[in-house]
Amino acid sequence: MAIIQFPKDMRWGTATASYQIEGAANIDGRGPSIWDTFSKTPGKVLNGDNGDVACDSYHRYKEDVAIMKDLGITTYRFSFAWPRVIPNGTGEVNQLGLDFYHNFIDELIANDIEPMATLYHWDLPQALQDKGGWGSRETIDAFVEYAELMFKEFNGKIKYWITFNEPWCASFLSHYGGEHAPGFTDLQLGMDAAHHMLVSHGKAVQKYRELGVKGGQIGYAPNVEWNEPYSNKQEDIDACRRAGGFFIEWFMDPVFKGSYPQFMLDWFKEKEGVEPPIQDGDLEIISQPIDFLGINYYTGSVGRYVEDQAAQQHSLFNHERVDQGYQKTDIGWNVYPEGFYNVLKYVTDLYGQVPIYITENGSCYNDEPENGVVKDDKRIDYLRQHLTALRRAMDSGVNIKGYMTWSLLDNFEWAWGYSMRFGIVHVNYRTLERTKKDSFYWYKQTVANNFFEV
């Protein structure tokens, strides 16, 4: 047996998002979000599920913090619900919403758990969507107003700030793919939304520095995949570079290099006739220095060039996935820990040894309790394999500071509703009872020992 040992200062944690766990959608002054609207539009979410109740963490946060305390984590990544604190997106502030987050954060701190707060995890106030949402530059100003409120309100309490979670999902998947709220299918709109989010990120970082927030750090958390070329043919290599660049270079080059990747700009303009709506000064704003990079990784694949792109998942890029027979999670994603190592090395090679927190990594297995026990051995295997790949990346020069597994609780899984379970704690959605899974106890032991055996 080999021992996989982590540094003494490694931060261990879990992650969740407001709309997925809080519930309490229609009480204490919270305004509607685009996910309230989207989930209640027939045919958009499996089984017509919505986040009105979710895990009811709004009322059960003390129970959830007690679970975290038992787990032994040092960091908890959560997100603020923008419409809970500013119901219309701008203007009047909802004090009850702020009070909830103060009480919740105080509970974390009292239990020696460091809060890591995400400002935007997809629940845009519907009032802003009605004015154009992320397709409009007006939303940039609204976001900065919201960010300033939160920086001031929680100055000193929160030391780790994330501006945006997975901007690819919030822009292209939501405005071009149509799979997430607000559910549009317009590539230029997706590109506009992505650019406006990046400008919003940069302006929020500027505001954070301007305010001199006490002892804190700020970054953002893009999602990445690894696309391994099927062969050494240049056309396969290029197709995979484009498919991966959609996640990596498109959202990281502007932040770390102050420019969009030329190979992607050329492809979009020549093949699709679209380009980002860059205004003077935008790229300088986007490329404000940040303190850390969040990385969300779940899966990857082997891919190759395909001439006929009509029915392919990455049809924008003449790229198709080639099934290699990898094990798959219950949501259908490849278990691909090698890709985790590869993508972390790739990002480091591109941008240098930027401090990285793994802000999401986890797996979907829909195991149910039997006699009060949830045996989720496949999730334990997934965690073991990916943490081994993470340690390998660290030994290869990747500057990893912490790891947050997704997720603490089974929760509302966006367009999949309540059909897909990612938690290390099982939630009975009828009774809201929490049951710690076997993976909870495996992760607890890993956190306590700072190592595990393989």
PyMOL commands that set and color helices and strands:
alter all, ss='L'
color gray80, all
select helices_A, chain A and resi 18-21+34-39+46-48+57-71+82-85+95-110+126-129+133-135+138-153+167-175+187-211+234-245+249-256+262-272+282-286+315-317+337-351+377-395+414-416+438-449
alter helices_A, ss='H'
color red, helices_A
select strands_A, chain A and resi 3-5+11-15+75-79+114-120+160-165+217-221+223-229+292-305+319-322+356-360+400-406+425-427+434-436+451-453
alter strands_A, ss='S'
color yellow, strands_A
deselect
rebuild
show_as cartoon
